[in-house]
Every structure is written in C-alpha cells, then in structure tokens.
C-alpha cells in the first residue's frame, strides 16, 4: 500500500476512528493527529469514510468541535449544485410528510435573490415559501431546517411555543440554528484567506 503523502515517513501522528453524527453522509470518521501540523485542520473523503487531519496538541473537545466544522464544510462543498425550484418543492413535500404528517402543503416553494437579511419567508394566505439563494451550497440539513421553519408557519403563525414545538420533531434544529448563527457572525469579521480545503485551528 503506498504511503500517505500527507504523513510521510518520520511524521508522527495518531489516528482514531469513530462513527459520524447522524446525517453526516459518511459511515465513519477517522481523525489523524500530526505533530507537524501546527495550526490548520483539513478533511477529505476516502471511500465511505471521512478523514480529518488535526494538530496533535488539540484537546478532545477541540477535536470534536473541528470534526463538526469540517463535516459541515465538506457537506457544503458537496451540495454546491443548487436544487431547482421543482426539486425544492419536492423536498418540502417530503419534509412535511416526515415531520408534520403532510399537514403543511405549500402552493409554491422557490429560491429568490432578494432576501439578503433573512433565510426564508412564508406567506400563509398564499401558501408560498421563498428561500434565500444564500442557502445554496450550505449543508443539506441547514436547508431542510429552513424549509421546515417556513412549513411550520403554514400551520402556526408567529414564533410562539406551539411553533417551536413543531420544530422539535426535527433532530438537527439546534445544530442548524447554530450553523446559521455562525454564518452571520463570520460575515461581521474581517476575511482571513487560507489554503483551500484547510481551516485555521486557532
């Protein structure tokens, strides 16, 4: 078997393999710690597993955080091909069936380019749902959360307890909200360029 070019002879590293979070799209995650890797984290798919490369000095908590970050980045890269409006509508229908028993039935679901301050909108009287084009390329579970959020508005107006109770059926609600909050926070920071496929690890 040829040597891994990222870990040449004499480069100490430790590798661990674990099961991925639900919905990550890979059967296993392999974390490789390298003493030569100082500040960057990178990841790639290798068959049916995801390999995450991190500095050896990282704590277990930092490792878990960066595994989640890199899984999100890979998922976003892999979903760059934007869903068309028809595919988006079909996705909304499946989500409504799965989480709301099919009770939310939008008349139309489409992408729009004029929503830069919100991720989605719903007009219950018309049964129309619109998603911001800024979601295109984000992980699928984030797009699904926004779709479910707008579908829920077809059943419950406003953001009261009944509304949020509906969304508790979706297991990745909190993670998706955290992802979107991170995007908003990152947009307020100065851009720091880095190597493609790598992220600075602090």
Secondary structure, 3 states (H helix, E strand, C coil): CCCCCCCCCCCCEEEEEECCCCCCCCCEEEEEEECCCCCEEEEEEECCEEEEEEECCCCHHHHHHHHHHHHHHHHHHHCCCCCCHHHHHHHHHHHHHHHHCCCCCCCEEEEECCCCCCCEEEECCCCEEEEEHHHCCCCHHHHHHHHHHHHHHHHCCCCCHHHHHHHCCCCCHHHHHHHHHHHHHHHCCCCCCCCCCEEECC
